[in-house]
């Protein structure tokens, strides 16, 4: 199954001591939990936080939540054979709207 997810984080909440140098850049390990079937009042389906170390997991220490995740696409089939688009519509409807927009494109 394919899932499209938008991620939005507050970079001011990043613990910069957790940034590390890798072979091709500077990295930060993140963890996200997503429930495609449930959305909160803002249509978010989960959250993203900095990954915990083993010691933090053992001590049940929580890392700060940096932001939210929102599912905007999933190709899982619904009972009527169409695919879901986010939490509120169908891919078929979006594709039809996109087709209307493409009529104005000169190439």
ZALOKOL-945938 format. One record per residue (C-alpha): x, y, z; residue number from 1. Coordinates in Angstrom, 1 decimal. Layout:
residues N
KEMI      xx      yy      zz  num
KEMI       X       Y       Z  NUM
...
END
This chain:
residues 107
KEMI      xx      yy      zz  num
KEMI     0.0     0.0     0.0    1
KEMI     1.2     3.5    -0.8    2
KEMI     0.6     6.3     1.6    3
KEMI     1.3    10.0     1.1    4
KEMI     2.1    11.9     4.3    5
KEMI     2.8    15.6     4.9    6
KEMI     5.0    16.3     7.8    7
KEMI     5.2    19.7     9.6    8
KEMI     7.7    20.2    12.4    9
KEMI     8.7    23.1    14.7   10
KEMI    12.4    23.2    14.2   11
KEMI    12.9    25.4    17.3   12
KEMI    12.0    22.3    19.4   13
KEMI    14.9    20.2    17.9   14
KEMI    17.5    19.2    20.5   15
KEMI    20.5    20.2    18.4   16
KEMI    22.8    17.9    20.5   17
KEMI    21.1    15.0    18.7   18
KEMI    22.2    16.2    15.3   19
KEMI    25.1    14.1    14.0   20
KEMI    27.4    14.1    11.0   21
KEMI    27.1    11.4     8.4   22
KEMI    29.0    10.7     5.2   23
KEMI    26.7    12.9     3.1   24
KEMI    25.4    15.5     5.6   25
KEMI    24.1    16.3     9.0   26
KEMI    21.3    14.0    10.3   27
KEMI    18.6    13.8    12.9   28
KEMI    16.7    10.6    13.8   29
KEMI    13.0    11.0    14.0   30
KEMI    10.1     8.8    14.9   31
KEMI     6.5     9.1    13.7   32
KEMI     3.3     7.3    14.5   33
KEMI     0.5     7.4    12.0   34
KEMI    -3.0     6.0    12.1   35
KEMI    -4.6     6.4     8.6   36
KEMI    -8.0     5.5    10.0   37
KEMI    -8.2     8.2    12.7   38
KEMI    -7.7    12.0    12.5   39
KEMI    -7.8    14.6    15.2   40
KEMI    -9.7    17.9    15.1   41
KEMI    -7.1    19.4    12.7   42
KEMI    -7.2    16.3    10.4   43
KEMI    -3.8    15.2    11.6   44
KEMI    -3.2    11.4    11.7   45
KEMI    -0.2    11.3    14.0   46
KEMI     2.9    13.0    15.3   47
KEMI     6.6    13.2    14.8   48
KEMI     9.2    13.3    17.6   49
KEMI    13.0    12.9    18.0   50
KEMI    13.9     9.3    18.3   51
KEMI    14.7     7.9    21.7   52
KEMI    17.9     6.2    22.7   53
KEMI    17.6     2.7    24.3   54
KEMI    18.4     4.3    27.7   55
KEMI    15.5     6.8    27.2   56
KEMI    13.1     4.0    26.2   57
KEMI    14.1     1.9    29.2   58
KEMI    13.7     4.9    31.5   59
KEMI    10.3     5.7    29.8   60
KEMI    11.6     9.2    29.1   61
KEMI     9.6    11.0    26.4   62
KEMI    11.2    13.2    23.7   63
KEMI     9.4    16.3    22.6   64
KEMI     6.8    16.2    19.9   65
KEMI     8.2    18.2    17.0   66
KEMI     5.1    18.3    14.9   67
KEMI     2.2    16.5    13.2   68
KEMI     1.7    14.3    10.3   69
KEMI    -1.3    14.3     7.9   70
KEMI    -2.1    11.5     5.5   71
KEMI    -3.1    13.1     2.2   72
KEMI    -3.2    10.0     0.0   73
KEMI    -3.6     6.3     0.4   74
KEMI    -4.1     3.7    -2.4   75
KEMI    -5.9     1.2    -0.2   76
KEMI    -9.1     0.2    -1.9   77
KEMI   -12.4     1.0    -0.3   78
KEMI   -15.4    -1.3    -0.6   79
KEMI   -16.6     0.5    -3.8   80
KEMI   -13.3    -0.1    -5.5   81
KEMI   -12.1     3.5    -5.4   82
KEMI    -9.0     4.8    -3.5   83
KEMI    -9.2     7.2    -0.6   84
KEMI    -7.7    10.6    -0.8   85
KEMI    -6.8    11.8     2.7   86
KEMI    -9.6    11.8     5.2   87
KEMI   -12.3    13.5     3.2   88
KEMI   -12.5    12.5    -0.4   89
KEMI   -11.6    10.1    -3.2   90
KEMI    -8.6    10.0    -5.6   91
KEMI   -11.1     9.7    -8.5   92
KEMI   -12.6    13.1    -7.6   93
KEMI    -9.2    14.7    -7.3   94
KEMI    -8.1    13.2   -10.7   95
KEMI   -11.2    14.6   -12.3   96
KEMI   -10.5    18.1   -10.9   97
KEMI    -6.9    17.8   -12.1   98
KEMI    -8.1    16.9   -15.6   99
KEMI   -10.1    20.1   -15.7  100
KEMI    -7.1    22.1   -14.8  101
KEMI    -5.0    20.4   -17.4  102
KEMI    -7.3    21.6   -20.2  103
KEMI    -5.9    25.1   -19.7  104
KEMI    -2.2    24.0   -20.0  105
KEMI    -0.8    24.8   -23.5  106
KEMI     1.5    21.8   -23.7  107
END
